[in-house]
Amino acid sequence: MKRVLQSIARTCLVLAALGLAGCATTQFNSAPSPHPDAQALWCVLPPSNNTSTPYAGERVQQQLAALLGAQGLTHVLLAPAPDASGPLPIDNGAASEAPALEWARHHEARYALEGSVDEWDYKVGLDGQPAVGITLRLLDLESGQIIWSGAASGSGGSREGLAALSERTLAGLLKRLLT
């Protein structure tokens, strides 16, 4: 009888683990890594915010800078975010990309990391699962060419925060860029 109960308990644990694993999904798509110079000066631009959540781009910019530092990049600049005192921009920040790139060039950055935040919210429903969608592009400022691009989307479990999900998603994208 004891063996039967242990077997049932193990089966329940395995099923519970499988059920929890199904709650969170992440999808990554990216170009092969161009193996950028980690010792070069990098500039992280505020991603364009294509969501209805104010400041999602600035949140992603801060996370990207922290994650790049965690990967050993010690020369990382944050391009200033556009003035937020006015109304939300109609173009979701795309017009601020050119001045941010010029700012990066002025500070002699080698690379600029830019992109967009396409989803940043909690799904409607009882669970309120977080959901993110992000694209990134790495520009070589010497050549003006996009040398890498990637996209990721993810949904988390009902007990996961949006910041934790976006950090995990961005870390996965940066891993594909840097290795």
C-alpha positions as CSV (number, residue, x, y, z in Angstrom):
1,M,0.0,0.0,0.0
2,K,2.9,2.3,0.8
3,R,4.4,1.8,-2.6
4,V,1.1,2.5,-4.3
5,L,0.8,5.8,-2.4
6,Q,4.4,6.8,-3.2
7,S,3.8,6.0,-6.9
8,I,0.6,8.1,-6.9
9,A,2.4,11.0,-5.2
10,R,5.2,10.9,-7.8
11,T,2.8,10.8,-10.6
12,C,0.9,13.8,-9.2
13,L,4.2,15.8,-8.8
14,V,5.2,15.0,-12.4
15,L,1.7,16.1,-13.7
16,A,1.8,19.2,-11.6
17,A,5.3,20.1,-12.9
18,L,4.1,19.5,-16.5
19,G,1.1,21.7,-15.9
20,L,3.1,24.5,-14.5
21,A,5.6,24.3,-17.4
22,G,2.7,24.8,-19.8
23,C,1.7,28.1,-18.2
24,A,4.7,30.0,-19.5
25,T,5.9,30.1,-23.1
26,T,8.6,32.1,-24.8
27,Q,9.4,32.2,-28.5
28,F,12.7,33.4,-29.9
29,N,13.8,34.2,-33.5
30,S,17.1,35.8,-34.3
31,A,19.8,36.0,-36.9
32,P,23.1,34.3,-36.1
33,S,25.4,36.3,-33.7
34,P,27.8,38.6,-35.5
35,H,30.1,38.2,-32.5
36,P,30.3,41.9,-31.7
37,D,33.2,43.4,-29.8
38,A,32.3,43.3,-26.1
39,Q,35.0,45.8,-25.2
40,A,33.6,48.4,-27.6
41,L,31.3,51.3,-26.5
42,W,27.7,50.3,-26.7
43,C,24.7,52.6,-26.7
44,V,21.2,51.4,-25.7
45,L,18.5,53.5,-27.4
46,P,15.0,53.6,-25.9
47,P,12.9,51.1,-27.9
48,S,9.9,52.4,-29.7
49,N,6.8,51.8,-27.7
50,N,4.1,50.2,-29.8
51,T,1.9,49.4,-26.8
52,S,-0.7,51.3,-24.8
53,T,1.5,51.1,-21.7
54,P,3.4,54.4,-21.1
55,Y,7.2,54.2,-20.7
56,A,7.4,50.5,-21.7
57,G,10.3,51.4,-24.0
58,E,12.2,53.1,-21.2
59,R,11.7,50.1,-18.9
60,V,13.1,47.8,-21.6
61,Q,16.0,50.2,-22.1
62,Q,16.9,50.0,-18.4
63,Q,16.6,46.2,-18.4
64,L,18.8,45.9,-21.5
65,A,21.6,48.1,-20.0
66,A,21.5,46.0,-16.8
67,L,21.5,42.7,-18.6
68,L,24.4,43.8,-20.9
69,G,26.4,44.7,-17.8
70,A,25.6,41.3,-16.3
71,Q,27.0,39.7,-19.5
72,G,30.3,41.5,-18.9
73,L,29.9,44.6,-21.1
74,T,31.4,47.4,-19.1
75,H,31.1,50.2,-21.7
76,V,27.4,50.8,-22.0
77,L,25.7,54.2,-22.4
78,L,22.0,54.9,-22.2
79,A,20.7,57.4,-24.9
80,P,18.5,59.9,-23.3
81,A,14.8,59.2,-23.6
82,P,12.7,61.7,-25.4
83,D,11.0,64.5,-23.4
84,A,8.1,62.9,-21.6
85,S,6.5,66.1,-20.4
86,G,4.2,66.5,-23.4
87,P,1.5,64.2,-24.7
88,L,2.3,60.6,-25.7
89,P,3.8,60.7,-29.2
90,I,1.6,59.6,-32.1
91,D,4.5,57.8,-33.8
92,N,5.3,55.8,-30.6
93,G,8.8,57.3,-30.4
94,A,10.0,56.5,-33.9
95,A,10.8,60.1,-34.6
96,S,13.2,60.2,-31.6
97,E,15.3,57.4,-33.1
98,A,17.4,59.7,-35.4
99,P,18.4,62.1,-32.5
100,A,19.3,59.1,-30.3
101,L,21.5,57.7,-33.0
102,E,23.2,61.0,-33.5
103,W,23.7,61.2,-29.7
104,A,25.3,57.7,-29.8
105,R,27.6,58.8,-32.7
106,H,28.5,62.0,-30.9
107,H,29.6,59.9,-27.9
108,E,31.7,57.7,-30.2
109,A,29.7,54.5,-29.6
110,R,30.6,51.6,-31.8
111,Y,27.2,49.8,-31.5
112,A,23.6,51.0,-31.0
113,L,21.0,48.6,-29.7
114,E,17.5,49.7,-30.7
115,G,14.2,48.0,-31.2
116,S,10.5,48.1,-30.2
117,V,8.2,46.9,-27.5
118,D,5.2,45.4,-29.2
119,E,3.4,43.9,-26.2
120,W,3.7,44.8,-22.6
121,D,0.7,44.0,-20.4
122,Y,-1.2,41.4,-18.5
123,K,-3.7,39.2,-20.4
124,V,-7.3,39.8,-19.5
125,G,-8.9,37.0,-17.5
126,L,-8.9,35.3,-14.1
127,D,-5.1,34.6,-14.2
128,G,-3.9,37.9,-15.5
129,Q,-0.8,36.3,-17.1
130,P,2.0,38.8,-18.2
131,A,2.8,39.0,-21.9
132,V,5.7,40.7,-23.7
133,G,6.7,41.1,-27.3
134,I,10.1,42.7,-28.1
135,T,12.3,43.2,-31.2
136,L,15.9,44.2,-31.1
137,R,18.4,45.4,-33.7
138,L,22.2,45.9,-33.3
139,L,23.6,48.7,-35.5
140,D,27.3,49.0,-36.3
141,L,27.6,52.8,-36.2
142,E,30.8,52.8,-38.2
143,S,29.1,51.2,-41.2
144,G,25.6,52.2,-40.5
145,Q,24.4,48.6,-41.1
146,I,22.1,46.5,-39.0
147,I,24.3,43.5,-38.2
148,W,21.9,41.6,-36.0
149,S,18.2,41.4,-35.3
150,G,16.0,39.3,-33.1
151,A,12.4,39.1,-31.9
152,A,10.9,37.4,-28.9
153,S,7.6,37.1,-27.3
154,G,6.5,35.4,-24.1
155,S,3.7,34.8,-21.7
156,G,4.2,34.0,-18.1
157,G,2.5,32.2,-15.4
158,S,-0.3,33.7,-13.3
159,R,2.1,34.3,-10.4
160,E,4.9,35.8,-12.5
161,G,5.4,39.6,-12.8
162,L,5.8,41.5,-16.0
163,A,9.3,42.6,-15.1
164,A,10.5,39.1,-14.4
165,L,9.0,37.9,-17.7
166,S,10.6,40.7,-19.7
167,E,13.9,40.2,-18.1
168,R,13.9,36.5,-18.9
169,T,12.8,37.3,-22.5
170,L,15.5,40.0,-23.0
171,A,18.2,37.8,-21.5
172,G,17.3,35.1,-24.0
173,L,17.6,37.5,-26.9
174,L,20.9,38.9,-25.6
175,K,22.3,35.4,-25.2
176,R,21.6,34.9,-28.9
177,L,23.3,38.1,-29.8
178,L,26.4,37.7,-27.6
179,T,27.2,34.0,-28.1
